[in-house]
Amino acid sequence: MITYSTDGVKMPKIKKRETTAWIKAVAATYNRRIGEVGYMFVDDEKILEVNNEYLGHDYYTDVITFDYDEGDIVNGDIVISLDTVRTNAEKFGKVYEDELHRVIIHGILHLCGLKDKAPGEREQMEAAENKALALRLELLSRKG
């Protein structure tokens, strides 16, 4: 089950049923199934607090993923700063909704085992994000 909640911000305008189906489809491409995944949408101050408290990092970020996977079952919490998503969309000339979906799937890709810290991993992550975003568009076009 995938849940969506907020802390200090309004719920972003995402279509939860479509987003959940897309997330499950992406996980399936990695031979994984979705167990319990919780999305928490927050502001910059809250993500800084989470980053400090749980990771010891003193900086803003767009997404933090907490992995509770069990075998091929994807379980975790994904915290997303809508402020940073908006800032990054502007900085990189992207549409806010597209950047939000990129960050939403970025957390799932981490839960499916992808990393983005070592040399070469960032490029692999970006390629996986692009593939997942293309799948989202394909699913939406099939829907009608």
C-alpha positions in Angstrom: 0.0 0.0 0.0 1.2 3.5 -0.8 0.2 6.4 1.4 0.5 10.1 0.7 0.6 12.7 3.5 1.8 16.2 4.3 3.5 18.1 7.1 3.3 21.9 6.9 2.4 22.0 3.1 -0.7 21.5 1.0 -1.0 18.1 -0.8 0.5 18.4 -4.3 -1.9 18.0 -7.2 -0.9 14.4 -8.0 -3.4 11.8 -9.2 -2.9 9.3 -6.4 -4.4 6.2 -8.1 -2.5 6.8 -11.3 0.7 7.6 -9.4 0.4 4.4 -7.3 -0.2 2.3 -10.4 2.9 3.8 -12.1 5.0 3.2 -9.0 4.0 -0.4 -8.9 4.7 -0.8 -12.6 8.2 0.7 -12.1 8.9 -1.6 -9.1 7.8 -4.6 -11.2 10.5 -3.8 -13.8 13.0 -4.5 -11.0 11.2 -7.7 -10.0 10.0 -6.0 -6.9 6.5 -5.6 -5.3 5.3 -2.7 -3.3 4.6 -3.4 0.4 4.2 -0.4 2.6 5.5 2.9 1.2 4.7 6.2 2.8 5.3 9.5 1.0 5.5 12.6 3.2 5.5 16.0 1.4 7.1 18.7 3.5 8.7 22.2 3.3 12.4 23.0 3.3 12.5 23.6 7.0 11.1 20.1 7.8 13.4 18.3 5.3 16.4 20.1 6.9 15.3 18.9 10.3 14.9 15.3 9.0 18.3 15.5 7.3 19.9 16.7 10.5 18.2 14.3 12.8 18.5 11.1 10.9 21.4 11.6 8.6 23.5 14.2 10.3 23.5 16.4 7.2 23.1 20.2 7.5 21.7 21.0 4.1 18.4 21.1 2.1 17.6 18.3 -0.3 14.7 17.3 -2.5 14.2 13.8 -1.2 15.2 11.5 1.6 14.5 7.8 1.4 14.3 5.4 4.4 14.6 1.8 3.2 12.8 -0.9 5.1 12.8 -3.5 2.3 12.3 -7.2 3.0 13.5 -9.3 0.1 11.7 -8.4 -3.1 9.1 -6.4 -1.2 9.6 -2.6 -1.3 9.0 -0.9 2.0 10.1 2.5 3.0 9.3 6.1 3.8 10.1 8.9 1.3 10.2 12.5 2.5 10.0 15.1 -0.3 10.5 18.9 0.1 8.1 20.6 -2.3 10.1 23.8 -1.8 13.3 22.2 -3.1 11.4 20.5 -5.9 10.0 23.8 -7.0 13.4 25.5 -6.8 15.1 22.7 -8.8 12.4 22.8 -11.4 13.1 26.6 -11.9 16.8 26.1 -11.8 16.9 23.3 -14.4 14.1 24.8 -16.6 11.7 21.9 -15.9 8.0 21.8 -15.4 7.2 21.6 -11.6 4.9 18.5 -12.1 7.6 16.7 -14.1 10.2 17.4 -11.5 7.9 16.3 -8.7 7.3 12.9 -10.5 11.0 12.5 -11.0 11.6 12.9 -7.3 8.7 10.6 -6.5 10.2 7.8 -8.6 13.7 8.6 -7.4 12.8 7.4 -3.9 11.3 4.2 -5.3 14.4 3.5 -7.4 16.5 3.8 -4.3 14.2 1.2 -2.6 14.6 -1.0 -5.7 18.4 -1.0 -5.1 19.7 1.9 -7.2 22.3 4.1 -5.8 23.6 7.6 -6.8 26.6 8.5 -4.8 29.6 6.6 -6.3 31.1 7.4 -9.8 28.8 6.3 -12.6 25.8 5.7 -10.3 24.3 9.1 -10.8 24.1 8.5 -14.6 22.5 5.1 -14.0 20.0 6.7 -11.7 19.1 9.5 -14.2 18.7 6.9 -17.0 16.4 4.8 -14.7 14.4 8.0 -13.8 14.0 8.9 -17.5 12.9 5.3 -18.3 10.4 5.4 -15.4 9.0 8.8 -16.5 8.6 7.5 -20.1 6.7 4.5 -18.6 4.4 7.0 -16.8 3.6 8.8 -20.0 3.0 5.4 -21.7 0.6 4.4 -19.0 -1.3 7.7 -19.1 -1.6 7.5 -22.9 -3.0 4.0 -22.7 -5.6 5.2 -20.1 -7.0 7.5 -22.6 
